[in-house]
Amino acid sequence: MAIFGLRDIKKIASCLKTTLEKEKDHFRLKITSERRSLILEIYPTVKLGKREGSMVVVYTPNSHLQLHDCSGYVISEDLGEVTFVGETKEKISGLVVERKAACALYANVKRELISGDFTRLGIEVMLSGVALSLAEEILEGSKQAGSRK
């Protein structure tokens, strides 16, 4: 089952306060704020080697980020952000895109860090745990089809 349908993309665009463009094989959202801009591209299905999966891409003036095999996402209206998650048995990666055209990538984070005691971690490590803890509900339910919110 595809993680991203048109309804999902519309919810993401709404949270990020932007419009979407439908391209041939992906959706494109341009997010701008007073000082920043970024392009978010969501590929519901793309060839990733010998198999297909979803991919989320962010372009900024200074970076190009890709999250392959996106397994779900969490929308936070209160924070004005969407967290896209990719996971393996032991680690998770998250790409956070904010309404104010900012983004952050947390890659290969040990699963135990997102549900542990953050006060025992250094600030550098704590940030990834806190950011990805928002996605904990979809990670716990990722064995079910359509792990998204």
Sequence and secondary structure as in RCSB ss.txt:
>XXXX:A:sequence
MAIFGLRDIKKIASCLKTTLEKEKDHFRLKITSERRSLILEIYPTVKLGKREGSMVVVYTPNSHLQLHDCSGYVI
SEDLGEVTFVGETKEKISGLVVERKAACALYANVKRELISGDFTRLGIEVMLSGVALSLAEEILEGSKQAGSRK
>XXXX:A:secstr
  S  HHHHHHHHHHTT  EEE SSSEEEEEE SS EEEEEEEEEEEETTEEEEEEEEEETTEEEEEESEEEEEE
ETTTTEEEEEEE SSEEEEEEEETTS EEEEEEEETHHHHS GGGS HHHHHHHHHHHTTHHHHHTTTSSS   
